[in-house]
């Protein structure tokens, strides 16, 4: 079981770079990179909200549950 982070997919759909997103949500490139690659153990709701606002998406567009 795992939570899959689809940040890269949404960024591609919105044609937004990691640098652009970092500036918009005021999160370091290092932390966004970890989130993008799924190497985080938790995410604050405030961070999720900021990313969703910047990418004009819903949390479900970014996070996916997989049984495998």
Secondary structure, 3 states (H helix, E strand, C coil): CEEEECHHHHHHHCCCCHHHHHHHHCCCHHHHHHHHCCCCCCCCHHHHHHHHHHHCCCHHHHEEEECC
